[in-house]
Amino acid sequence: MNSLLLTVLAMAGYVLAYRFYGRFLGRKLFRLQADFLMPSHEFKDGVDYVPTKRHIIFGHHFTTIAGLGPI
């Protein structure tokens, strides 16, 4: 079997699984709700719970993890 065909089939399977199985997990297993508020919005007080942009949170998490790399 050609490796390109195998790669295309694997990617197509991944996309289909992501689309349909992800929706199934969200609805049936985790019972996700569209109107759910994150704690930073629900308990917003300006001190402990402050909503922020996603790239800022990513930067905080990345530097926390990457900071342990050289140790």
C-alpha positions in Angstrom: 0.0 0.0 0.0 1.3 3.4 -0.9 2.2 5.4 2.2 0.5 8.5 0.8 -2.8 6.6 0.6 -2.3 5.4 4.1 -1.7 8.9 5.4 -4.7 10.3 3.6 -6.9 7.5 5.0 -5.6 8.1 8.5 -6.1 11.9 8.3 -9.7 11.4 6.9 -10.4 9.0 9.8 -9.1 11.4 12.3 -11.2 14.3 10.9 -14.3 12.2 10.9 -13.7 11.0 14.4 -12.9 14.5 15.6 -16.1 15.8 14.1 -18.6 13.1 15.1 -17.1 11.4 18.1 -16.2 14.7 19.6 -19.8 15.9 19.3 -21.0 12.6 20.9 -18.6 13.0 23.8 -19.6 16.6 24.4 -23.3 15.9 24.3 -23.7 12.5 26.0 -20.6 11.9 28.2 -19.6 15.4 29.4 -23.0 17.0 29.0 -21.6 20.4 27.8 -23.9 23.4 27.9 -23.7 26.4 25.5 -24.8 28.8 28.3 -22.1 27.6 30.8 -20.1 30.5 32.4 -16.4 30.0 33.2 -15.5 30.7 36.8 -13.6 33.9 35.9 -16.8 35.3 34.5 -19.2 33.9 37.0 -17.3 35.0 40.1 -15.6 38.1 38.6 -14.5 40.3 41.4 -11.4 42.0 39.9 -9.0 40.4 42.3 -9.0 36.6 42.3 -11.3 36.0 39.3 -10.4 38.1 36.3 -11.3 37.1 32.7 -8.4 37.5 30.3 -7.5 36.7 26.7 -6.6 33.2 25.7 -3.1 34.0 24.4 -2.2 35.5 27.8 -3.3 32.4 29.6 -1.4 30.3 27.1 1.7 32.4 27.7 1.4 31.9 31.5 0.9 28.1 31.1 3.7 27.8 28.6 6.3 29.7 30.6 5.4 27.7 33.7 5.9 24.4 31.9 8.9 25.5 29.8 10.6 27.0 32.9 11.2 23.5 34.3 12.9 22.3 31.1 16.5 23.4 32.0 16.3 22.0 35.6 
